[in-house]
Amino acid sequence: MYDFAVIWEWIEFAVRWTHVITAIAWIGSSFYFIALDLGLHRDRNLASGADGEEWQVHGGGFYHIQKYLVAPAAMPDHLIWFKWESYMTWVSGFCMLVLVYYLGAEFYLIDPTVLDLAPWQAILISMASLAFGWIAYNTICKTFVNANQTVVMVALFVVLVAMSYFYTSVFSGRAALLHLGAFTASIMTANVFFIIMPNQRIVVADLKAGRKPDPKYGKIAKQRSTHNNYLTLPVLFLMLSNHYPLAFATPYNWIIASLVFLMGVTIRHWFNTQHARKGAPYWTWAATAILMIVIAWLSSSRHPMPEDGAQAALGPEALTYAAAPGFEKVTSIVQGRCSMCHAAEPAWEGMYWPPKGVVLETPEQIAHEARRIYIQAGVTHAMPPANLSYIEPQERQLIIDWFEKAKSSAAGI
């Protein structure tokens, strides 16, 4: 049982690492090409017939880059497609969603004080919402196909605000913000899979057949790529939010999530305007700072604590830990060594919220966080930080023995 828990932790780590690597590759290429496109010199009559060009220096050499509007006159011998970065980012992200929130629905996805769901119900809602995101967004784009793009983004923002409220009304605060990030990231990857790549394939097929490609396909692909550009930074914030209770453990978490999308617009507007050589919109700095201050202020409001006896009942897995031999001793250890920080109102000076939103004051809360306690304070010595509460080696061993006995009991060993 010990080996399985450690292996499972490493599986999560490996998938998370893969997700970060692919996300860096996707975001990096996306930001680069948007900046390149905006910075192209289109006021030059190029002999090649290209729409614009740019000279760049990097890595000890110079690059001469040209962009053809729609397509070149003939199909080049070698063509690099940028798609796998997006696909693998979504696949690895969905794997993380399964590993953490679906298989750990009882602990991380469901909050009975928000909505008492069965794990299968919560998982079904999660998957259905991701599909709904693409359908809603794609419908907006097609409905306002000839409208100013600001209209499209405002309509999308309305949907995102509604989903922010929906997720926080259904899932735990941590899961709600992460799902909003997954909701938005799914739209972005679907843009690549359903719109951008198919349109580019049509253009390539026309070139191979000797036909002149229709410029509408390139125009639509660029529109979706621009949308992705503005959505990227909010997604990063939402994906990181699960590490910061200040973002998700507040009654106003849905408003915080909504405002983050506005910050994404102001930040990207600054860079995009700069790259297009259209001036320096310094007002975006002030707008971003004001939004961040508002978010920080909203984050200081806590969820009201449940009344005595109002705590949700433990799920089957947590009950196994609570019934395992040694639980009373482990409870005493955790309450003595950990709860000064991991409390609704931490006693440690300068700490105002429990780290990562983990509260370890009652036996029920300790049973609920059994796996984290085992990994953080048993197998590793990550907690307490710098062993500030002087937990003894014998106490760490008691935590390990308790967890392994609970797992053995659950497995019928």
Order of alpha helices (4+ residues) and beta strands (2+ residues): alpha-beta-beta-alpha-alpha-alpha-alpha-alpha-alpha-alpha-alpha-alpha-alpha-alpha-alpha-alpha-alpha
